[in-house]
Amino acid sequence: MDPRSWFRHLTGYFVYILLIATLGPLLFGFHLSELNAPEDVIRCKRKSIKSTTAGPNLPQCIEMTPTEWGVVGSMYTLGGLIGALSAAPLAGRYGRLRAMLITTIFFAVGPLFEALSPNIGVMAFGRLVSGVGAGASVVIVPLYISEIAPPAEKGFFGAFTQIMCNVGILITQLLGYFLSHDSYWRIILAIGGVIGVVQAAGLLLSVESPKYLAEQGNISLAKKTLRKIRGEDADIDDEMNSWGVAGSGDIHEEEQTLLNNGDEPSESRPKQSSKEDTLSIMQVFRHPDYQKAAIAVIMVMLAQQFSGINSIVMYGVSLLAGLLESNSALLNLAVSALNIVVTAGCAPLADKLGRKTCLLSSLAGMGISSLLLAVGIIKSVPVLSAVAVLLFVSSFAVGLGPVPFILASELVGPDAVDATQSIALGANWIATFIVAQFFPLASAKLHGHVYFIFAALSAFFFAFITWYVPETKGKKNADEVWGRERRVD
């Protein structure tokens, strides 16, 4: 498919709400990597700055042991887990738009504590609060995008979650490259709060997911909202019919006018779903149709993290410092930029080649890159290490970056989407915590050999996904994905 053929039909308003919504994933990436470049400055490892202060009652740096530094880093993942598990009932009860607005509170408050932290405890608390916002955001935003994106291009626009996450990582690496001295690290942390406030303001001009509105029984408002997103001349009837919501394809413009004027009683309005119909996390695990989907999304999310990507994102500067000396920060900046380019360039592949093909290609590339990186570090070959890191990140961007966020909403029906997204991101945050907490120790003990472990894990997940995870490209619903008869309740 030629992207130009459908780009022409996108409205400016759709692009606006897409960009505003994905500021959440941008902040997820921002906070994930914000401590990478300025680590030595924050921890007082540069002796020349230890005796100065950043302002009234604020030290210019905070001395921390490696264990304390690990706690500060991993508190973000703990907050992310809390946010991810809380997001499903939040998005189901209050809607996607209001749930995103709630996350911006955490995005604004968390960085305030981080930037003004006088000690380890305050900084760790700020990271926890920021993590809650990030964890909830990367559950809610992919749901929102899957429900506002044109049906044929859900894979492409679904990739924007990962693209904007990479943009956030690049912003922190860029800021860290120039501001990792004196007390300027506090500015890096504060900028995250500014972005959170910008998102809150932008969401005030955004709209609720039309599919969510239809599922709540408000067909009239759903059609009006979808018309605003697609444009006045767009044919939206087929899209509304594909939602599988009773009555969504039967309402016409004249009926909409009557409904808006209150001339038809509210009890005659069709209603397919309600808050009570939405499944909880435990109900999804017990549901005969959704158990396999829950296992699939958990394993795909574990594959994303246990392939080793965050060993580079969170610790790349210190990991490669011994080999590349002062160039390690510059390499991480290049890696972040490359990640955006490759993720954006490969975004159409999920719709063209399929989700599963992209995942398997990504795992194969990362497994090979891990082997090369292990050899490069063990044998002290800087060029090989640098090339391996670039190939490692490029392979991640092909499939493991964007596809897991898409799959969780395609493997189950509408009644289980919210809970499945929380299950997926809960698994993701637990895996991220494990990598964040234990990679520094494993790297110190095993040196480059730790990447042999990542290579072996990539091979394991390649085999599992080949055998267990179905392709969702071109499938209309979860029943078609899993090859079962559609249930009639």
N, C-alpha and C positions, 0 to 999 in steps of 0.2 A: 504494500500500500504506500502510495506517495503521500508523505505528510502534508505536502502543500495543498492537496485536494481537500483536506478537512481543516487545516489551519485557517483557511479563508472563511470558514463558517463559525469560528470561535468568536464569542463576543468579548468586548473589553471588560465587561462586568465579570464574566467567568474567570478571566485571567486575574482580575483583581482579587476575587475571593479565594482563588487558588493560592496566590502569593501570600495573602494575609494569613490564611490557615496554616501554610507551611512555615511560617515564622516559628511555630511551635517545634517542629523537627529541627529547624535551624538552631534553636536554643538548646535542644537535646545535644547536638554535636558540639555546640559552643562550650557548654558546661562539662561535657565529657573530656575535652582536651585543654581546657583553660589553664590547668596547672602544669602542663607538659613543659613548655618553653621557659617559664619563669621559676621553675622549681628551685634552682640554686639560690636565687635572690630571696624568695619567700622563706627558705629554710636557713638563711644566714650562712650559707656555705661560702659566700664571698666575704672574706674577713674585713675588707675595707669599709663595709657598710654597717657593721654590727653596732657601732656606738651612736648612730644617728637615729633621729625619729622622723616620722612622716607627718606629724602634726600633733595637736593637743591630745595627750594620752594614747597616741597610736604609735607603736613601735614600727620602725621601718622594715623589720623582718621578724619572723617568729621561729625560734630555734625548735627543731623537731628531730626526733630520732627516726630511723627508717620505719619502725613500727608505727609511730604516731603519724608519720606521713601517709602510710598505708591506710590508716583509719580515716584520715581526712579525705583521701581519694575514694575509699569504698563507701563512705557515708552517702555519697551521691547515688550509688547503685542501690543502697538500702531504701533511700527515698524514692528512687525510680520504681522499685518493686511495690512499695506502698501505693504509689500513684497508679501503676498499671493495674493492680488488683481492684482499686477503687473506681477505675474509669468506666467499667461496664455498667454498673447500676447508675452511675452519674449520667452517662450518655443516654441510657435507656429511659430514665425517668424524666430528665430535664431537657433532653434534646442535644444534638451535637453542638449547636452554636452556643448555647448557654454553658455547656460543659467546657468548651474551649475558653470562654470568658473566665470561668472559675480558675482554669489553669494559669491564666495570666497574673492572678494574684500571687501565686507562688513564684512565678518568674520575676515579679517585681520586688517581692520581699526578700527572697533568698539572697540575691546578689547584694542587697543592702547590708545584710549581716556579714557576708563574705568580704566586701570591700572595706568595711569599717571594723573588721575583727581585731581586737587587741590581743587575743590568745587563741590557742588551738580549739578550745571548746566552742567559741563563737563561730569560728570558721567552719568547723565540722557541722554545726547546726545550720548555718547558711547553705552548705552543700546539701544537707538533708532536705531542706525546704525546696531548693532549686530542683533536686531530684524528683520530688513529688510531682512538680509541674511537668517535668520532662517525661516521667513515666506515664502520666495520664495523657499527655499530648500525643505520644507516639502510638497510643491505642485509639484515641478519638479521631485524629486527623486522617489516617488512612481510611477509616470508615466514612468520614465526611467526603473525602475525595472520590471514593468508589461510588458514592451516591450522587455526586454532582457532575462527574466526568461523563462525556459522551460514551455510550455503551461499547462501541467498537474500539475505543482508545483507552479503556480503563488501565491496561497494563502500562501504557506510555505515561499517563498522568499519575498513576500510582507510584511510578519511579521518582516523582518529585519529592516524596517523603525522604528518600535517601539522598537525592541531589541536594536538597536544602540542609540536610544533616551534614553533608560534606562541605557545603558553603560555610556553615557554622564552625566546622573544624578549621577551615582555611582562614577564617576571620581571626580566630584565636592564635593560630600559628603566625599570622602576619603581625598582629598586635604584639605577640610575644617576642617576635624577632626584633622589633624596634623599642619595646617598652620594658624589656627584662633587665632593668637596672634601677637602683635607688628605690623609691617607694612607688614607682609608676605601675608596678604590678597591681596595685589597688584599682587603677583606672581600667585595666583589662577586665577585672571581675565586675566592676560597676557597669560597664557597657552592656553586659547581659541584662541588667535591670532596665536599662533604657530601651532595649529592643522589646522587652516584655510589655512596657507601657505603650510602645508604638503598636504592638499587636492588639492590645486591649482597645485602643482608639479605632483601629481599622476594623475590628470585629463589630463595632457598633453600627457600621454601614453594610454589614454582610447579612446573608439570609440563612434561614434554617434549611437543612437538607429536605428537598421536596419529597423524596422517598420516605423519609422518616415521618413527615407530615401526613402522607397518605396512609402509612401504617397505623397512625394514631386516629385515623378516620376523617381527617380534614382534607378531603379530596379536592374541594374547591380551592383552598389556599395552596395545596400542593401543585395544582395545575398552574395557578397564577405565578407561583415561585419558579417553577420549571420554565415557564414562558419568559420570565425575566432573565434567567440564566442563559437560555438557548437563543433568545431573540424572537421578535414578533413574527418573523416569516418561517420559523422552523416548524417542522412537523413533529409534534411531541407525542402523538397518540400511541405509536408503536412502543416508544420508550415507557410510557405509563402502563401499557398492557403487560410489558415484560416484568413489571414489579410483582405481579401475581397478587395484587391487592384487590379485593372485591370492589367493583364499581369504579376502579381507577380509569378504565377505558371507556366508560359509558357516559360520562358527564360532558356536555357540550357547552359552548360559550353562553347560549341562552340560559341553560340551567345554572351556570356559574353566576350569572347576573342575578338570577332569582335567589340563589343561596346567599350571595353577598348582601342582598337586600332583606334577607330574613323571611322571604315568602314561602319557604319550604321548612316544615318542622325539622328540628335537629335530629329527632329519633329516626327519620327516614334516610338520613345520610348513612351510606355504607361504612362499616367499620370492620376491618379485617383483624387488626392486632390491638392489643392493649398492653399496659404495663404488666398486667398479670400474665400475659402470654409469653413474655420474654423469659427465656431460660436463664437460670443462675449457672455459675461455674460448675457446681456439683451436679446439677441436672444435666449439663452437657456431657460430663464424664459418664453418667449413668444411662444416657439416651442411646438406644440401640443403633440409631442412624448416625450419631455424632461422635461416638467413642473413637472410631478410626480417624476421624478428622482431627480430634483433639491430640491424639498421639502424633499425627503427621505434622501439625503445626509446631508442637513442642520440639520434635526432632529437627525440623528445619531451622527453628530459632537457635537451638543448641549448635547446629552446624555453623550458623552464622558467626557465633562467638568463639566456639572451640576450634575454628579454623585458624584463629590467632590474630585477627585483624586489630584488636585493641592492644595487643602487645606493641604495635607500631604507633597507633593513635595516641595512647596514653604514656608510653615509655620510650618512644622511638629516639628522642634526643639523647637520653642517657644511655640507651642500648647501644647506639652506634658511635657515641662520643669517643670511645677508645680507638675505633678504627678510622673515623673521619675527622676527629678533633673538632675544630671550630665549624666545619662544614656540616655537621650533623643537623643543626637547626635549619640550615638552608635546604638540606635534603628533605627534611620533614615538610618544609614549606612547599617544595616542589611536588612532594607526594600528595599533599592536600589539594593542590591545584590540578594535578593529573587525575585524582579521584573524581573531581567534579566533571572534567572534560570527558572521561571515559564513561561515567555513569550517564551523563546527558546523551552522549553519542550512542550508547547501547540501549537507551530507554525504549526505542521502538522494537527491539528484539524480542521482548516478552510477548508482544502481540504477534510478531511475525514468525518467530521460531518456536514459541511456546515457553511456558514458565519452567517446566521440568528440564528442557534442553539447556536453558540458561543456567539453572542451578548446577547441573552436572558439569557443564563447561567451566563454570566458576570454581567448583571444587577441584577439578582436575588441574587447573592452572595454579590454584593456591597450594595444592599438594606438591607440585613440581617446584614452585617458588620456595616453599619451606625447605625442601632438600637443598636447593642452591644456597639459600641464606644460611643454613646450618654449616655448609662447607665453607662459605665465605667468612663466617665469624670464626670457626675453628681454625682454619688455615690462615687467618688474618689477610684476606684478599679484599681490600676496600672496594675495588671496581665491581667484583662479583657480588658483594654484599649490596652495593648501591643498586645494581641492575636487578637483583633478586627482590629488593624492597619495592621497586617500581613495578615489576611484573606481578608481585604479590598483591599490591593494591589495585592494579588494573584488573586482575582476575576477579577480585572481590566485587568490583564495580559492575562486572558483566551480569552477575546473577544473584549472588548471596547478599549484596547490598540492597537492591530494590525489591526483589521477588518475594521474600518472606512477608513483607508488609502487605503485599497484594493477596497472597494465598489465603491468609486467615479469614478474609471476607468472602472467598469464593468456594471454600470447601464445605460450608454449612448453609442452612437456610436462614432467612431473616430473623427468625426467633432465637437463633443461637449466635448471631454475628457478634453482638456486644461482648458476651461472655467468652467467646473463642478468641477475640482480640486480646482480652485481658489474660487468658491462659497463655497465649503466644508471647505476649510481652512480659508476663511474669517469668516464664522460662528464660526469656532473653536476659532479663535483669539479673536473675540468679546466676546465669552463666557469666555475665559481665562482672558480677561481684567476685566470682571465683578467679577469673583472669586478673582483675584489678588487684585482688588481695595477694594472690600467690605467684603471679608471674615474676615479680622482682626477686622473690626468694628462689624460685626455680631457675631463673636466669643466672643468679649468682652461683648456685650450686652446680648447675649443668652446663653453664656457658652456652655455646651455640647448639649443644645437643638438645636443648629444649624444643628446637624447631623440628627435630625428628619426630617428637611427640605430636606436634601439630600436623605433620605430614601423614602420620598414621591415622589420626583422627579424621582428616580429610578423606582418606581412603575408605574408612568405615562408613562415614556419612554418604559418600558416593554410592556405596553398595546399598545402603538402606533406602535412599531416595529412589534409586533405580527400581528396587523391588516393591516399595510400599506406597510411595506418594504418586497420586494420579495427576494427569495433565488437566488443567482447567481451561486452557485456551479454547475459545469458541463454544464453551458449554453454557447453556442457558441457566442452569440451576444446579444445586448440590446433588439432586437425584441423578441427573445426567452425568455429572462428574464421576460418581461412584457406581454408575451402571445399575441402578435399582429402580423399581417401579415407583412412580410418584404416589405418595400417601394421600388418601382422601379422608379427611377427618369428618 
